[in-house]
Amino acid sequence: MTDPVTLDPIAARRLDGNAAGGMLADVFAVDVTAARSRCAGCGTTSMLGEHHLYSDAPALVLRCPHCTGVVMRLGSRDGRILLDMSGTRLLDIPAPTWPDEGSN
């Protein structure tokens, strides 16, 4: 039986979008892997954790799980974080829930 990963070299490089969570936490104050992103290419809305991540480039590249268009690129240079979201039409991030300040 042939291993499907050996037939598709791109699939061998691909991780799911949850792997970008650590670096994205440097940019956002919430866990954005549960955020929903609308692809500017095909219009499909998916959770970022469902996107395909390619991390073997100079930047993290998140691709739409439906059309494989680039949705987001995240990198760093000279002590700065670079975030390109030109492939994202909308990023819907769940608001954090904060404990009630009056309760113990």
Residue pairs with C-beta under 8 A, 6 or more apart in sequence:
4 11
5 11
5 12
6 12
13 54
13 56
14 52
14 53
14 54
15 52
15 53
15 54
15 55
16 49
16 50
16 51
16 52
16 53
17 33
17 47
17 48
17 49
17 50
17 51
17 52
17 53
17 62
18 33
18 49
19 53
19 55
20 33
20 48
20 53
20 55
20 60
20 62
20 74
21 31
21 32
21 33
21 49
23 60
23 74
24 32
24 33
24 48
24 74
25 31
25 32
26 81
27 74
27 81
27 83
28 93
29 96
30 93
30 94
30 95
30 96
32 48
32 91
32 93
33 47
33 48
33 49
34 47
34 48
34 49
34 94
35 47
35 48
35 91
35 92
35 93
35 94
36 45
36 46
36 47
36 48
36 91
36 92
37 45
37 46
37 47
37 48
37 51
37 71
37 72
37 88
37 90
37 91
37 92
38 44
38 45
38 88
38 89
38 90
38 91
38 92
39 45
39 46
39 64
39 66
39 67
39 69
39 71
39 87
39 88
39 89
40 69
40 71
40 86
40 87
40 88
40 89
41 64
41 67
41 69
41 87
42 64
42 66
42 67
42 69
43 89
44 64
44 65
44 66
44 67
45 90
45 92
46 64
46 65
46 66
48 62
48 72
50 65
51 62
51 63
51 64
51 65
51 71
51 72
52 62
52 63
52 64
52 65
52 68
53 60
53 61
53 62
53 63
54 60
54 61
54 63
55 61
58 75
59 73
59 74
59 75
59 82
59 84
60 72
60 73
60 74
60 75
61 70
61 72
61 73
62 70
62 71
62 72
62 73
62 74
63 69
63 70
63 71
64 70
64 71
64 87
69 87
70 87
71 85
71 87
71 88
72 83
72 84
72 85
72 87
72 88
73 82
73 83
73 84
74 81
74 82
74 83
74 84
75 81
75 82
76 82
85 91
